Structures are given as structure tokens and as C-alpha cells.
Amino acid sequence: MKQECDHLKTKPLDQTNQEIMMDIKHSNNEIRELRESFESLIKSHELLQEHHAEVKKSHEILQNDHRKVTQEMETIKISKKDTAVDRLGGQQMKQECDHLKTKPLDQTNQEIMMDIKHSNNEIRELKESFKSLIISHELLQKHHAEVKKSHEILQDDHRKVTQEMETIKSSQKDTVPWNIRGKQFE
């Protein structure tokens, strides 16, 4: 077998063998290019995953910063309200407000809170009632349009029946029936 291989190595390539060898070289080049493209895609994918992780981390940092800024803004608003109360109402009013902020609800305040809840329930019921009235109104308008259309149809039918009755009355006054009229001269 080794002799055969050695013989084939020394044998000159004919035209067909040369074309086959060229095809093999061309295919090897294409395979190499595809392999390089695939490796490049893998590297791009890894980079993309790294960037995604960085973006996610940045997003979390921004959310945390947003929370902090929101809390600071709330603190500033409260501080501004406190200074406005102090400036407009004086120290005594500021102390009274501070006292009310920390004061537990007494019975009167609890009653007020219950009245507010009751009022909220009444408002909710009134809103539902109002919605129901709107729906009823829309249905009434729809039925009104149908009745109006029906009335127009009835008026048209009444006009037609009245015309037919006039025709019948006039034909009853005539002593010669309409189907016989004119046949006497034939």
C-alpha cells in the first residue's frame, strides 16, 4: 500500500486531478473564512454579554440614585414647608405644627377620619349612581330614536292608507266600476 501512495505522489496530475485539487484548496479557504467568521461572532457575543452586564449595573446605579434624589427632594419640600410655616406663622405656629405631626390621634380626630371614610364611600356610591344614570340616559336616547323612527314609519303608513281610502271612496261614488269603465264603447 505504501508503494501505491508513493507511486501516486510521483505520478503527474492530469487535468481532472488538478481541478479537484483546486476545488479542495478553494473549499479549505472557504472553511477557514467561515471558521474565522464564527470565532469573530463568538467574540462579539461575549462582548455583547459584557456590555449588557455593564448596562444592567448602570441601570441599577441610576435607579438607586433616583431613589436617593427623590428622598432628598421630599426632604427639601418638607423643609421648605417648615420654613414657610415658621416665616408666615411664627415660631409658635411651627411648634404647633411639629406637635400635631407627632401627636397621636384622639377620639375626635378618629371620628373625623371615620367621617372622611364615610364621605369617600358616599362619593364612590354617587359616582356609581352617576355612571348608571349616564348609561340609562344613553339607553333612553337610543329608545327615543327608535320610537321616533317608528313614528315616522307610522305616519308614512297612515298617509298611504288615507290615500287608498280616498281612492276607495271615490271609486264607491262612481256608479261604473273601474274595470268595466270604457268597455261599453268597444
C-alpha positions in Angstrom: 0.0 0.0 0.0 2.9 2.3 0.8 4.2 1.7 -2.6 0.9 2.7 -4.2 0.9 6.0 -2.2 4.5 6.7 -3.2 3.6 5.9 -6.8 0.7 8.4 -6.7 2.9 11.1 -5.2 5.3 10.9 -8.1 2.7 10.5 -10.8 2.0 13.8 -12.6 -1.5 15.2 -12.0 -3.8 15.1 -15.0 -6.3 17.9 -15.8 -9.1 16.4 -13.7 -6.9 15.8 -10.7 -5.7 19.4 -10.9 -9.3 20.7 -10.9 -10.1 18.5 -7.9 -7.1 19.8 -6.0 -8.1 23.4 -6.9 -11.6 22.7 -5.6 -10.2 21.3 -2.4 -7.9 24.3 -1.9 -10.8 26.6 -2.5 -13.1 24.7 -0.1 -10.3 24.8 2.5 -10.1 28.6 2.1 -13.9 28.9 2.5 -13.8 26.7 5.6 -11.0 28.8 7.1 -13.0 32.0 6.4 -16.2 30.5 7.9 -14.2 29.4 11.0 -12.7 32.9 11.4 -16.2 34.5 11.0 -17.7 32.1 13.6 -14.9 32.9 16.0 -15.5 36.6 15.4 -19.2 36.1 16.2 -18.4 34.3 19.4 -16.1 37.1 20.5 -18.8 39.7 19.5 -21.4 37.7 21.5 -19.1 37.6 24.6 -18.5 41.4 24.2 -22.2 42.0 23.9 -22.9 40.0 27.1 -20.2 42.0 28.9 -21.8 45.3 27.7 -25.3 44.0 28.7 -24.0 43.3 32.2 -22.4 46.8 32.4 -25.7 48.4 31.2 -27.7 46.5 33.8 -25.3 47.5 36.5 -25.5 51.2 35.4 -29.3 50.9 35.3 -29.3 49.7 38.9 -27.0 52.5 40.0 -29.3 55.0 38.3 -32.4 53.6 40.0 -30.6 53.8 43.3 -29.6 57.4 42.6 -33.1 58.2 41.5 -34.4 56.9 44.9 -31.9 59.0 46.7 -32.8 62.1 44.7 -36.5 61.6 45.3 -35.9 61.2 49.1 -33.8 64.3 49.1 -36.4 66.3 47.1 -39.1 65.2 49.6 -36.8 66.3 52.5 -36.3 69.6 50.8 -40.1 70.1 50.2 -40.8 69.3 53.9 -38.0 71.7 54.9 -39.4 74.4 52.7 -42.9 73.9 54.2 -41.5 74.1 57.7 -39.6 77.3 56.9 -42.7 78.8 55.3 -44.8 77.9 58.3 -42.1 79.4 60.6 -41.8 82.5 58.4 -45.6 83.1 58.0 -46.9 81.9 61.3 -44.0 82.5 63.5 -42.3 80.1 65.9 -45.4 79.4 67.9 -47.3 78.0 64.8 -44.2 76.0 63.8 -44.1 74.4 67.2 -47.8 73.7 67.0 -47.4 72.0 63.6 -44.5 69.9 64.9 -46.6 68.9 67.8 -49.5 67.9 65.5 -47.2 65.8 63.4 -46.2 63.7 66.3 -49.4 63.8 68.3 -51.4 60.5 68.3 -55.0 60.7 67.1 -57.5 61.3 69.8 -61.2 60.3 69.7 -62.2 63.5 67.8 -59.6 63.0 65.1 -60.6 59.4 64.8 -64.2 60.5 64.3 -63.1 62.9 61.6 -61.2 60.2 59.9 -64.3 57.9 60.0 -66.4 60.8 58.6 -63.9 61.2 55.8 -64.0 57.4 55.0 -67.8 57.6 55.1 -67.8 60.6 52.8 -65.5 58.8 50.5 -67.9 55.8 50.4 -70.8 58.2 49.6 -68.8 59.8 46.9 -68.0 56.4 45.4 -71.7 55.5 45.5 -72.6 58.8 43.9 -70.1 58.2 41.1 -71.5 54.7 40.5 -75.0 56.1 40.5 -74.0 58.8 38.1 -72.5 56.3 35.8 -75.7 54.3 36.0 -77.7 57.4 35.1 -75.5 58.1 32.1 -76.0 54.6 30.9 -79.8 54.9 31.4 -79.8 58.2 29.6 -77.9 56.7 26.7 -80.4 53.8 26.5 -83.3 56.3 26.7 -81.9 58.3 23.8 -81.5 55.1 21.8 -85.1 54.1 22.5 -86.3 57.6 21.7 -84.5 57.4 18.3 -86.2 54.1 17.7 -89.6 55.4 18.7 -89.1 58.5 16.6 -88.2 56.3 13.6 -91.2 54.1 14.2 -93.5 57.2 14.5 -92.2 58.4 11.1 -92.9 55.0 9.6 -96.4 55.0 11.1 -97.1 58.5 9.7 -96.0 57.4 6.3 -98.2 54.3 6.5 -101.1 56.5 7.7 -100.6 58.8 4.7 -100.6 55.8 2.3 -103.7 54.3 3.9 -105.5 57.6 3.8 -104.8 57.9 0.1 -106.0 54.4 -0.5 -109.2 55.2 1.4 -109.8 58.3 -0.7 -109.3 56.2 -3.8 -111.8 53.6 -2.5 -114.3 56.3 -1.5 -114.1 57.9 -4.9 -114.5 54.6 -6.6 -117.6 53.8 -4.5 -119.2 57.1 -5.6 -118.7 56.2 -9.2 -121.6 54.0 -10.4 -119.5 52.3 -13.1 -116.7 50.1 -11.7 -113.2 50.9 -12.9 -112.7 47.5 -14.5 -115.8 47.9 -16.7 -115.4 51.6 -17.5 -114.6 52.1 -21.1 -115.6 48.6 -22.3 -119.1 49.8 -23.3 -117.6 51.7 -26.3 -115.7 48.8 -27.7 
